[in-house]
Amino acid sequence: MSLYLLFDIGNTRLKWAAVESTQQPSDRQKKLWAYSGSISSKSLASPEHRAELADYIAKTLPKPDAIGFTCVAGKEAIQNLQSLFPQWSDITWKQLVGNSLFSGVRSLYQDPSQLGSDRWAAVLGARALSSVNTLIINAGTATTIDLLGANGVHYGGWILPGLELMQKSLESNTAQLPLAVRNESSNGFGLSTNNAIIGGCDAAQLGAIQYAIQLAKEMNHPVEKVWIDGGNAKILAAEMGKSKTQSSLSIESIEGLVLRGVWAWLLQNP
């Protein structure tokens, strides 16, 4: 049995998963991520936390046949990651970057080497799951929105502050606005300062998504599927589900879209 170990080092979280050769990135079974986990990306900077992570993974899994990863947290994070398993020194680490080639998908980015590797991995993950005109949203520290055509062309996308960054910027750069707390009554126009902030930040995110959907239609690539990943995925998916203008879209919150992309790429580059 072949085993692939996958890592996604984001600005906030380090995520990992192990998958068997009998599985495919298109699989939707619940047990797909039977071996998986997530910790703070900052933990990689701590020798103690690295030792704990390495010990946990090595004791949980058999030796993998390959390790694939993507990282947007800087070179030091990559070095710390690759120091985890000295006992597996014969395994090649394969890094997916923004200009990594993938059969069936290409990007129109002016300089693909500057395309965020997490965005590119999410595009590849989305392609593994569906082959229609797709909007790919990664709602994490930043919110990224990318358009992938049914023809396999990535038409670019947008990067905007994530929900927490928007909320914290209001707290940090104004004299009287507090750090808002999400609650169940945060719907529609806010009737309190707290709910006005939560609703306003949600509206900014949803407005960008709605504009992306409209723009894709004008480009003759009307969106049929929306994949949403990241820490705020369920929030945005729920809010989008309330919109009557998006009722015809297939909107789905999914975990591990970036990991799926790394996996799909690794299968093409064993």
Buried (B, 14 or more C-beta within 10 A) or exposed (E): EEBBBBBBBBBBBBBBBBBEEEBEBEBEEEEBBEBBBBBEBBBBEEEEBBEEBBEEBBEEEEEBBBBBBBBBBEEEBBEBBBEBBEEBEEBEBBBBBBBBEBEEBEBEBEEBEEBBBBBBBBBBBBBBBBBBBBBBBBBBBBBBBBBBBBEBBBBBBBEEBBBBBBBBEBEEEEEEBEEBEBEEEBEEEBEEEBBBBBBBBBBBBBEBBBEBBEBBEEEEBBBBBBBBBBBBBEBBBEBBEEEEEBEEBEBBBBBBBBBBBBBBBBBEEE
